[in-house]
Every structure is written in structure tokens, then in C-alpha cells.
């Protein structure tokens, strides 16, 4: 659920960049030919941060909820999607890796959609001082406990610490926003403009300990990295950029 923020309340943000040659955030509705979301989903981003911190698989969902972690995402590189054909092996019966064990062909040629040359700026707010300080230290020292990746384990990622800042929430009034916007938490000016191409995606935001998605949100951003204008909603000013937390 969205966290209400008082107008005078200040929060600390950790800011870091993450990038990779390829990324894939699978859309749940795409079953036969996997398609990808354009930005890290909330569940994937929490997994990325958990990998840096060293939290074990499926152990961090409730922990991050209790720590009241929030994040914002800014797309830094032009959105590029490509499709690559891959041979998928069926290994459910334990024989997929040993072709001589079976008569039929276990390979399934499948087109996969990937993001190419991706780079994102991540803004993280964490109320738990223990988790906040640990993440800050690891980011500054360019260290991680587990290997970070963007979506699937083959998409190994790099990251760098950008900074730390304290910001105060502000109320929008025809304000240009440079980050991805939660459609339900802001009134966005979507009047047609030349050269502007809006993208709206429904992404999973959080997951239960049973790995069941319990919250989806619709996000809005511009394909050519142009800022979008909102007339209502809360935002934060970070180094002359206006960002919102999802």
C-alpha cells in the first residue's frame, strides 16, 4: 500500500546506478514467447537490493515491508528491445542434458525479448537504519554478497554509488518529473505532444513469502527519456531532477 508522507517530513535517499548489456523482466501474461517489461519491476528491484545485501532467496519480502523500503526509478539509456531466438531444453524428466538418453528432440526454439544496453538510476528510501547503513556501505565500496543481475541470472549487472541526499516532499503543480511515475499516485498531463511517446505498463510491485504477487501498479514514462508533467501528486527534488517514489 502507498505510504503517506507529511509535507514537512524529510527522508534520506540512497542513489545508485545499475546497468548491463542485457536485461529481461518477464511479463507474466506472456507464456510461449517471453516478453519483457521496460523497467525493473518492484519485485525484481527488491531482489537486486537483497542480492547486494546478502539476504537469502524468499527471505526478504516481509523484511523489506517492515523496513518500509520505497524506491524510484529513472531510465538513463534509450529504451531498446530486441528479440533473440534461443533453444530451450526440457529438463523436467532429468534427461534434457543428455541427448543420447532420449529419442525425441528436447530442444524448443523460443524467441525471447530482451532489453539492450540498459542503465537505470535507483533512488531508495529505507526507514530501517540497520539495513540503510549496510546498503550504503556496500554501495560505496562497490561490494555485494551475491551477484546482482537484471531480471534473470544470465543478465549480470554492474552498479555504482551516486550519492546520498536528504529531501523534503513537495506538492506538484505542473511539475516536470524525470523518473518513472506511478499512475495511481499522480495526475499526469497526457495531452498529445509532438515527439512524445508515452508508455504505460502494469508491473508487480510486491510479493508474499509464498512468491505470490500481492500488489500490481501501473507506471508511466516517456520512451525518449523526456520528463512528464504532473499537475497533482507528491515529488522530491534531487540535484535539480524531480523524482517520485513508486
C-alpha positions as a printed NumPy array, in Angstrom:
array([[  0.   ,   0.   ,   0.   ],
       [  1.233,   3.571,  -0.672],
       [  2.961,   5.202,   2.28 ],
       [  1.556,   8.605,   3.206],
       [  4.208,  11.286,   3.627],
       [  3.651,  14.526,   5.531],
       [  4.601,  17.659,   3.655],
       [  7.224,  18.771,   6.173],
       [  8.741,  15.291,   6.58 ],
       [ 12.306,  14.773,   5.36 ],
       [ 13.601,  11.445,   4.112],
       [ 17.044,  10.164,   3.195],
       [ 17.652,   8.658,  -0.214],
       [ 20.442,   6.393,  -1.373],
       [ 21.116,   6.84 ,  -5.076],
       [ 22.91 ,   4.335,  -7.28 ],
       [ 23.139,   3.405, -10.954],
       [ 22.804,  -0.122, -12.281],
       [ 23.436,  -1.294, -15.839],
       [ 24.002,  -4.309, -18.046],
       [ 24.373,  -5.306, -21.691],
       [ 21.031,  -7.108, -21.478],
       [ 18.057,  -7.346, -19.131],
       [ 14.833,  -9.327, -19.042],
       [ 11.882,  -8.741, -16.708],
       [  9.39 , -11.33 , -17.831],
       [  5.769, -10.337, -18.284],
       [  3.572, -12.887, -16.532],
       [  0.951, -12.784, -19.277],
       [  3.494, -13.764, -21.975],
       [  3.828, -17.552, -21.759],
       [  5.028, -19.014, -25.076],
       [  7.302, -16.164, -26.247],
       [  8.626, -14.323, -23.182],
       [  8.248, -10.538, -23.37 ],
       [  9.957,  -8.091, -21.035],
       [  8.907,  -5.087, -19.011],
       [ 10.86 ,  -1.921, -19.804],
       [ 11.917,  -1.113, -16.244],
       [ 12.88 ,  -3.232, -13.241],
       [  9.692,  -4.437, -11.587],
       [  9.272,  -3.812,  -7.898],
       [  9.84 ,  -7.49 ,  -7.163],
       [ 12.992,  -7.615,  -9.317],
       [ 14.425,  -4.455,  -7.783],
       [ 13.882,  -5.758,  -4.274],
       [ 15.652,  -8.953,  -5.342],
       [ 18.57 ,  -6.916,  -6.701],
       [ 18.944,  -4.99 ,  -3.435],
       [ 18.578,  -8.221,  -1.454],
       [ 21.416,  -9.755,  -3.502],
       [ 23.698,  -6.818,  -2.72 ],
       [ 22.802,  -7.075,   0.979],
       [ 23.16 , -10.859,   1.086],
       [ 19.573, -11.694,   2.03 ],
       [ 18.703, -15.246,   1.041],
       [ 16.08 , -16.08 ,  -1.577],
       [ 12.487, -15.571,  -0.387],
       [ 13.69 , -14.246,   2.978],
       [ 13.402, -10.53 ,   2.35 ],
       [  9.821,  -9.803,   1.233],
       [  8.397,  -9.248,   4.705],
       [ 11.68 ,  -7.782,   5.939],
       [ 11.579,  -5.024,   3.324],
       [  7.931,  -4.343,   4.106],
       [  8.75 ,  -3.933,   7.801],
       [ 11.715,  -1.715,   6.901],
       [  9.319,   0.443,   4.829],
       [ 11.53 ,   0.419,   1.776],
       [ 10.43 ,   2.614,  -1.131],
       [ 12.171,   3.288,  -4.398],
       [ 12.118,   5.398,  -7.521],
       [ 13.456,   4.538, -10.977],
       [ 14.845,   6.777, -13.696],
       [ 15.684,   5.387, -17.144],
       [ 19.114,   6.677, -18.202],
       [ 19.624,   4.913, -21.55 ],
       [ 17.306,   4.977, -24.54 ],
       [ 14.833,   2.105, -24.457],
       [ 15.89 ,  -0.651, -26.875],
       [ 14.197,  -4.029, -27.181],
       [ 15.5  ,  -6.882, -29.303],
       [ 14.36 , -10.453, -29.92 ],
       [ 16.781, -13.38 , -29.855],
       [ 15.935, -16.982, -30.63 ],
       [ 17.042, -19.459, -28.009],
       [ 16.968, -23.234, -27.755],
       [ 15.223, -24.174, -24.523],
       [ 15.884, -27.623, -23.034],
       [ 13.128, -29.546, -21.306],
       [ 14.805, -30.964, -18.2  ],
       [ 11.729, -31.868, -16.143],
       [ 12.344, -35.602, -16.525],
       [ 16.067, -35.258, -15.846],
       [ 17.115, -36.256, -19.347],
       [ 17.309, -32.937, -21.147],
       [ 21.069, -32.52 , -20.806],
       [ 21.866, -35.977, -22.136],
       [ 20.551, -36.156, -25.673],
       [ 21.524, -39.803, -26.079],
       [ 19.034, -40.733, -23.357],
       [ 16.029, -39.803, -25.443],
       [ 14.752, -40.314, -28.969],
       [ 12.826, -37.096, -29.488],
       [ 14.461, -33.667, -29.76 ],
       [ 14.241, -31.955, -26.326],
       [ 15.067, -28.524, -27.718],
       [ 12.349, -25.903, -28.123],
       [ 13.392, -22.91 , -30.283],
       [ 11.833, -19.917, -28.498],
       [ 12.019, -16.166, -29.292],
       [ 12.982, -14.162, -26.198],
       [ 12.59 , -10.396, -25.937],
       [ 15.444,  -8.572, -24.191],
       [ 16.316,  -5.027, -23.209],
       [ 19.624,  -3.912, -24.718],
       [ 22.282,  -1.643, -23.141],
       [ 20.126,  -0.744, -20.158],
       [ 21.009,   1.701, -17.421],
       [ 18.821,   2.884, -14.557],
       [ 19.194,   5.284, -11.658],
       [ 17.654,   3.901,  -8.489],
       [ 16.517,   6.021,  -5.525],
       [ 15.976,   4.063,  -2.297],
       [ 14.345,   5.133,   0.962],
       [ 14.61 ,   2.714,   3.904],
       [ 13.372,   3.541,   7.393],
       [ 15.356,   0.706,   8.995],
       [ 18.664,   2.349,   9.898],
       [ 20.417,  -1.017,  10.068],
       [ 19.509,  -2.008,   6.512],
       [ 20.047,   1.542,   5.235],
       [ 23.586,   1.76 ,   6.637],
       [ 24.545,  -1.701,   5.398],
       [ 23.323,  -0.961,   1.872],
       [ 25.07 ,   2.415,   1.87 ],
       [ 28.387,   0.876,   2.908],
       [ 28.231,  -1.875,   0.286],
       [ 27.286,   0.543,  -2.49 ],
       [ 30.086,   2.978,  -1.595],
       [ 32.652,   0.155,  -1.505],
       [ 31.257,  -1.401,  -4.698],
       [ 30.706,  -4.69 ,  -2.907],
       [ 27.887,  -7.219,  -2.946],
       [ 27.257, -10.537,  -1.2  ],
       [ 25.519, -12.242,  -4.132],
       [ 25.977, -11.453,  -7.819],
       [ 23.442,  -8.821,  -8.93 ],
       [ 21.585,  -9.322, -12.186],
       [ 18.776,  -7.656, -14.103],
       [ 15.8  ,  -9.977, -14.205],
       [ 17.4  , -13.362, -14.897],
       [ 20.716, -14.767, -13.71 ],
       [ 22.401, -14.588, -17.14 ],
       [ 21.973, -10.796, -17.189],
       [ 24.804,  -9.975, -14.754],
       [ 24.766,  -6.3  , -13.746],
       [ 27.232,  -3.684, -12.598],
       [ 26.438,  -0.832, -10.239],
       [ 27.964,   2.317,  -8.76 ],
       [ 27.158,   4.572,  -5.832],
       [ 25.932,   8.018,  -6.929],
       [ 25.241,   9.677,  -3.608],
       [ 23.081,  10.233,  -0.578],
       [ 20.704,  13.105,  -0.011],
       [ 18.012,  14.342,   2.339],
       [ 14.875,  15.641,   0.673],
       [ 11.51 ,  17.07 ,   1.627],
       [  8.287,  16.03 ,  -0.06 ],
       [  6.75 ,  18.686,  -2.313],
       [  3.309,  19.046,  -3.868],
       [  3.212,  19.083,  -7.661],
       [  1.787,  21.967,  -9.673],
       [  2.528,  21.484, -13.393],
       [  5.842,  19.923, -12.38 ],
       [  8.136,  18.037, -14.76 ],
       [  9.053,  14.592, -13.421],
       [ 12.211,  12.835, -14.622],
       [ 11.558,   9.405, -13.105],
       [  9.009,   6.682, -13.738],
       [  5.573,   7.676, -12.347],
       [  3.005,   5.592, -10.501],
       [ -0.174,   6.315, -12.455],
       [ -2.405,   5.988,  -9.368],
       [ -0.388,   8.431,  -7.238],
       [ -0.21 ,  11.414,  -9.592],
       [ -2.341,  13.277, -12.087],
       [ -0.347,  13.205, -15.317],
       [ -0.73 ,  15.628, -18.208],
       [ -1.12 ,  13.226, -21.142],
       [ -2.12 ,  15.743, -23.781],
       [ -0.66 ,  14.757, -27.176],
       [  2.634,  16.49 , -27.981],
       [  4.885,  16.119, -30.998],
       [  7.803,  13.749, -30.397],
       [  6.386,  12.415, -27.12 ],
       [  5.561,   8.713, -26.802],
       [  4.088,   7.588, -23.505],
       [  4.452,   4.035, -22.285],
       [  2.12 ,   2.612, -19.652],
       [  2.982,  -0.741, -18.105],
       [  1.437,  -2.807, -15.338],
       [  4.213,  -4.231, -13.18 ],
       [  4.337,  -6.318,  -9.982],
       [  5.368,  -4.198,  -7.005],
       [  5.499,  -6.628,  -4.093],
       [  5.342, -10.347,  -3.402],
       [  4.38 , -12.529,  -0.436],
       [  6.68 , -15.043,   1.192],
       [  4.904, -17.713,  -0.888],
       [  6.12 , -15.932,  -4.048],
       [  2.629, -14.741,  -4.943],
       [  2.392, -11.173,  -6.238],
       [  0.134,  -9.213,  -3.887],
       [  0.312,  -5.768,  -5.497],
       [  0.479,  -4.508,  -9.068],
       [  0.825,  -0.881, -10.153],
       [  0.616,   0.951, -13.471],
       [  3.682,   3.041, -14.279],
       [  4.071,   5.765, -16.896],
       [  7.249,   7.01 , -18.603],
       [  8.357,   8.511, -21.898],
       [ 10.132,   6.29 , -24.434],
       [ 12.623,   9.011, -25.453],
       [ 13.552,   9.868, -21.848],
       [ 11.662,  13.182, -21.838],
       [ 10.21 ,  14.301, -18.478],
       [  6.458,  14.101, -17.992],
       [  4.336,  16.779, -16.384],
       [  2.138,  16.093, -13.361],
       [ -0.415,  18.534, -12.002],
       [ -1.151,  16.702,  -8.74 ],
       [  0.878,  14.387,  -6.532],
       [  3.986,  14.334,  -4.362],
       [  7.576,  14.508,  -5.609],
       [ 11.148,  15.124,  -4.422],
       [ 13.82 ,  17.372,  -5.903],
       [ 17.191,  15.621,  -6.208],
       [ 20.053,  17.581,  -7.801],
       [ 17.656,  19.605,  -9.978],
       [ 15.784,  16.469, -11.061],
       [ 12.248,  15.83 ,  -9.865],
       [ 11.537,  12.225,  -8.951],
       [  8.681,  10.27 ,  -7.421],
       [  8.792,   7.113,  -5.346],
       [  6.68 ,   4.22 ,  -6.526]])
